Amino acid sequence: MNTLLRHISTAALLTAALLTATTAIAQNKKSREGMTYIGILATALNHRSVGQSTLETTWSSTGSMVLGTHISDHFHVEIRAGAGTTTGEIDNELELDINYFASWYIGGHYPITNYANAYAQFGFSHIDGVATLTPLGKAREADPDDRSPYASLADEYPDSSFSVSWILGMDFEVVDNGFIVLEGGRLFEDTETGANTFQFSTGFKYEF
């Protein structure tokens, strides 16, 4: 019984210390309310479940600009716009290319140290892209005995150009008001084909 009481007391003290430290960090951080930020991101896109029967995966990449504002010390809104920088290829038969995208997010952020913040944001994205059969894919599609399984995807990609997006991330202040960003989430889900594209980004943002 005494051992149990000691463990409970220790846990209570640790919890109280953690809450005190977290509150102190939040109080020591300067207010971000009303500040605007701009940023630039490099993003790897992981295209998953491409093809209703093949469910293949590939990678491509984009670059994007970010503009946002802190509407309070713990909430922000932002817009992003970007374009594809590299394409993805599946089985040497289908090439996926994101021409451009635009996203709108609302999110919450919270300081976890004096120089690092965690955040989550939810929003919507408009995506314009294209799926193209490669020469091998076209050759297979032209052969009635060896049809490419990706022929039905060779058109606008994704078929549904608007989708729900979400992001989880952290930023680290490396210079005054300048932050390195690390984040991951989902850019879009194509409701027509079932394909999902997840985004993994790094970059820099500056607040003023």
Secondary structure, DSSP 8 states (H G I E B T S, - for coil): -HHHHHHHHHHHHHHHHHHHHHHHHHHHS---TT-EEEEEEEEEEEEEEESTTT-EEEEEEEEEEEEEEESSSSEEEEEEEEEEEE-EEETTTEEEEEEEEEEEEEEEEEESSSSEEEEEEEEEEEEEEEEEE-HHHHHHHHSTTS--TTGGG-SBSSSS-EEEEEEEEEEEEEETTEEEEEEEEEEEE-TTT--EEEEEEEEEEEE-
